[in-house]
Amino acid sequence: TSWYAHAAWLPLQVGQFRAGVMAGTVSGYPAHDGRFTPVAALMATWEWQRIGVNLIGVPRVGDYDAFVALQVKVRFR
């Protein structure tokens, strides 16, 4: 089981696109004995009506691998 807690700051905005940074912590990964580990990432979002997309890029730091994540989101009313 993994736990995630993050906050995003997206000060740049052009139309429906926003960009900034995200920081927080994750747990549950075997490489880190399940301990909470800090994480920081670049983040861009696009939202339109009830749908949106998040693009998250985490750089390689020390023994942590880099990755890019794409999330699709739907707002339920």
Disulfide bonds with the S-S distance in Angstrom:
none
